[in-house]
Every structure is written in C-alpha cells, then in structure tokens.
Amino acid sequence: MNEVLSQDEIDQLLSAINSGEPDLDDFRPVTSAKKIKIYDFKRPDKFSKETLRTIQNLHETFARVTTTSLSAQLRSIAHVHVASVDQLTYEEFLRSIPSPTTLAVINMDPLKGNAVLQIDPSITFCMIDRLFGGRGVTTGTKNRELTDIEQEVMEGIIVRILANIREAWTQVIDLRPRFAQIETNPQFAQIVPPNEIVVLVTLETKVGEEEGMMSLCIPYLVLEPIISKLSSQFWFSSVRKNSTTQYLGTIKQQLTSVDMDVVAEIGTINLPIRDVLSLRVGDVVRLSSIKVGDPLTLSVGKKKKFYCQPGVVGKKMAVQITGKIEDLESDEFEELSVEGDESYE
C-alpha cells in the first residue's frame, strides 16, 4: 500500500536534495522502542513476589520469638530481625557464606528434603562464650572450627531455634523441623544440586555487642508442595481463622475460673427509708406473697436463672435446683449445685 506524503514532508525532501545527499534514516517512520526484559534461563524465578512477601511475614514472627528465646537462654540482650528475603541458586548461597562457619542441616518433616540454617562465626562464638559463663567476647576465635563440646552447645541452641521456626509456620503447615547435623565447611552441606533455586531468609542478629548474620536457606523443591499456601490471601485468612479459634478457647478457659455471686431469693419487699431506719430486733417483715413449698429464685450474678427448693446438707443450708427460668446453652451450666447461706432481703 502506497503512503501519501504530506506537504511538509515533500518540502523537507526537496530541501535535503538541493543541499546534498539526503539521509534516508530521517525519512523512515519512527517506531516506538520495545521494552525488552532480560530473562536468564539458568535462573528461572520460581518464587513470586507475593510468595516472598508471605515468607517474609512468617519469618518476622520467627524473628520476634527468637529474640525473646535467645535473650532468655543467653541471659543477654539479643535482637533478631529480617534483613531480606531473596531467591538465588544454592551455589550462590554457599559462595556468600564464610568458611569455616556453622551450618545446621535441618529435616523439614513432613515436607520432603532438607534446609540449612547458617550462623556467622561471630554470633556462634559469642553465644558459646555466654553459655560458658563469659561476657560474649569473641576476639581471636572467629576463624576456627568448632570443637566437639562447642558443637554440642550449639546443637542445644539450634534445637530451640527450630522450635521457633515451627511456631512461625503454624499458620501454613504443621512443620516439625528436626536437627540432623552440624557442618563447618559449606562444601559438605550439599542438600540440593548447585543450580537449584532456593529462598534465602537473611536475619540480622545481635547478641550483646556482637553483630552478625543468621540465614535460613530453604530449597524450592521443599516448599513446592505448599507453594499455593504461601499466598497472602491464604495466609491472612488462616491467621484470622486460627486466631479466632485460639482466642475463643482461651476466653472459655479463663471464664471457667471467674467467681460469680449465686443468690437464693426467698422474697422481696419495698420499704420506705423511714421504716428501714425504725426496724428493731423482733420486728416481723412480711415479704412478697410466697407460700410454703413454692420454688425460690436462684440468681447468678444479677440475672435470674433457676428455680430451687431450700434444704439442708449436713449442717449447712442449701438449695436444690428444680428447673430453669430460661433456656441456657448446654455447656453454659452443667449440673450446677449450690451450697451456702441463704440471702434474705
């Protein structure tokens, strides 16, 4: 299809011819530049941004719980918070950590596969020194491997950290992480192929005056069965549902120990204040018209709940419940029996 030139384009073409050799690029139609996104087929993104945000939310809870548990265990001020959540290859993760270091291989039961918890040497030796009764000073002890005794000490710390991971993941899955072994050389912690994509949760950790990093590396293959549960919508709905159930049970448990006034009412009468002031020993006060054998009213708090009959149990006055004044929940009152003094008005 032939394109018709405008008068301005014709004038520009004639002007260019008269001035010399025309530049044909000036007369080519201008096309909008296409935006090209670089994609590395060796490192495909398997975790969406939404999934990474959910993982970050989960481990912010883990960081808060770990801050409390480490402070109590080490008897020192500790602080842990999430610095970043990234996806990268497992090889890149191993290259980014020092050697020697503390690498704990974790079994992620019921998920298939293992994860790795890495703790910087500065934090490792600080915690060991605190548990051995020191001040947490690590000068000159950061570039060596752990002794057998130190590995046993770190195993105890890691087991408590794993309990915090389980608590943080409760909203998504009943995770039961189990400690497998400690490695100090990253080359011996090959839990997945080097090119496998992992999610790396980096936590800035401070114990006393020492600062360092603690990293949790979880392969995509481990999280793949529950990847659909790591959406923000699923996570927040689970939080609301579980929190409601949990709080409801807690409230019911607390209410069962609340003391309530239970009053058996024989009768009532309204008297002017002058008659009350003139009452003397031996005076008879006629209550509301109630006959012998008529049921009394049993009030719980300020609300009338049951009909009852007066009697005696041993040497104490008591009442026996004979019926309900209104329908109650089945679990609100069960086999309620009241013993105590009668209340007269």
LINNORFEN-V81650 format. One line per field, one symbol per residue. phi: phi as a letter, one per 20 degrees, with the letter a starting at -180 (. if undefined). psi: psi as a letter, one per 30 degrees, with the letter a starting at -180 (. if undefined). burial: I if it has 24 or more other ideal C-beta (glycine too) atoms within 12 Angstrom, else O. Layout:
phi=???
psi=???
burial=???
This chain:
phi=.fdeefffffffffffffeqffefffdefedffeeddfceffcffedfffffffffffeffgffffgffffffelbfcbcbfeaccdbeffffffedfcfbdddeceegefeocccddcggffgfffffffeneenecfmcedbefffffffffffffffffffffffegfdbffcfcfdaddddgfedeebggeffcddeedfcccmeecadccddcffffegfdffeeefffffffffffffffffffffffffdffcfdcedfacbecffffffefcfofddeegfcefnffeddddmddfdcebcfaccmddfbcdfdadebfdffefcclfcccqffddc
psi=kkkkkleeeeeeeeeeeefakkjfffgkkkkkkkkkkkkjffikjfkleeeeeeeeeefeeeeeeeeeeeeeefhlklkklkeljlklleeeeeffllklajjjkkkhkglklllkjkkkeeeefeeeeefggaggkgkggfhllkleeeeeeeeeeeeeeeeeeeeegefelikikkkelkkfkffghifllegkklkjjkkkkkjbfkkakkkjjjleeefefgeffgleeeeeeeeeeeeeeeeeeeeeeeffgkkkkkkjjellkkkleeeefgklkfkkjkaljklkfkklkjkjbgkkelklklakjbgkklkkkflkelklkegekkhkkkkaklkk.
burial=OOOOOOOOOOOOOOOOOOOOOOOOOOOOOOOOOOOOOOOOOOOOOIIOOOIIOIIIIIIOIIIOIIIOIIOOIIOIOIIIIIIOIIIIIIOOIIOOIIOIIIIIIIIIOOIOIIIIIIIIIIIIIIIIIIIOOOOIOIOOOIOOIIOOOIIOIIIOIIIIIIIIIIIIIOIIIOIOIOIIOIIIOIOOIOIIOOOIIIIIIIIIIIIIOIOIIIIIIIIIIIIIOIIOIIOOOOIOOIOOOOOOOOOOOOOOOOOOOOOOOIIIIIOOOOOOOOOOOOOOOOOOOOOOOOOOOOIIIIIIOOOOIIOIIIOOOOOOOOIOIOOOOOOOOOOOOOOOOIOOOIOOO
